[in-house]
Amino acid sequence: MSSPISRTRARGVETLSLDATGTRNALSAALVSGLASALADCAADEDVRAVVLTHTGNTFSAGADLRDPPHPDALVGLLRQIVELPRPVVARVTGHVRAGGLGLLAACDIAAASRTATFAFTEVRIGVAPAVISLPVIPRTDPRALARYYLTGERFDPAEAVRLGLLTTTADDVDEALAPILDGLRRSSPQALAETKRLLTARVLETFDRDAAELTGLSARLFASGPAREGMTAFLEKRDAAWVV
């Protein structure tokens, strides 16, 4: 079985690509475990100056894999690992991002997307809530702007994602937009990058410390509920859930 994560390196920048196109890079137990392992390698390797998190196929991540979901604790661990990694993590998006995939995006330090990318917090439409991913999402976004998309599950574009605080920038050519960012990281002291990242992520980690247990419990309870079973079944059967009016 091939790895769900592919890896390349160029001038100190390690690129980790979500590479499970058959499931639209859904957050399966295997993908979460594989990404956590790759990030641990990057943290231990002094030659890695920064990490780019990207994807193969037209979807960055479709969210939780409903057929093989990771344990909520594993997803919390992965999100925290990105936030705590002593290297900047840069998201590079050229496709669609849904639900749990937005948690990965929010955990990254810098995020860039092409103008063709789309985004949606779809949890409410399958009977659950964006619980665990709120750990990095809420501290890094505008609360009034976020409320609309958390509550409706509507799709939004990259310009709106920038306004929310989910993206740093958007451009027709995402690699062109990222070139000066990666150049800046390559020119920066590894020690300075690590300590500056600690300053930037302190409040996000406070949220993890305070709320992780409560939100993992909420996630587990909702996914085991009757409405969630109906919502997930409806999604897999490509029909409206019973509550749609």
Steps between C-alpha positions, in 0.01 A plus 500: 500500500646838397553775754230769516779758536761574232814701578751713312766751608654806336744739667394419853125502435331162550179461301245255641219419259174339604491222242181298543312622195266201503337640812562867412764510772240437768638491852513126556677335790783407259538849354503666843757250625715536188499879515584496872796272430628720217471813714691330782780425254507866396516616862800275564690597184713814543531533122127576471447876513126495424221262400253546215176305541325446168305235308469297185174502305234770500421481873728607784282298740134401502493488881461196722491163326154377598595138427832504688499803731795576726445498874426858615810486723715419196361798309559728798855368520563567131364855514704576810809349338470744208452794736792394723741390226824700544495575127256726314229300323363651180178375340490496120148446365390468138170317551206449732514501881216368711428453872799340672728613219442855619640397836827409331497833319441697821774312685759614243694821558453636149242389242476581131244384246433538131190693402332178385498353854173467691427460869213382722437396859256223407467335844157645576362344184578148621374551855824579686697812593849627411614406848864387498602729214374797701819473706710674230215653297328721758815670639616590149181625338254787524211376719219692329612397153557140609153461653327511162703218351509285816119519526399464135762274342507736201784490253728805485785617281867582572439875535248426775742253658757781520239728661419231757867450585524144367732602217799732491472567129343385174627534145450364150838328534542376856864405447579852384333634815695260720841568343585811707359337814718191465798719409447694821488180705818372336673827593392482865686348794356160605518609866325828425229325300431254782480768768294735286256219427471438876393862545242473224346171614487556877131593504406218265670250732316650798179404320625143457592479868165635612253347254644184340343250740158663481501522122620143443217385727251710305628361170470139618150558637373666184648243262329222699160673492193415295504826301861439403425147382220639286716785372792276408273245336332774298839636395625159387171434319514848341157605625362765733497416868164447666505843669532703177191719453 
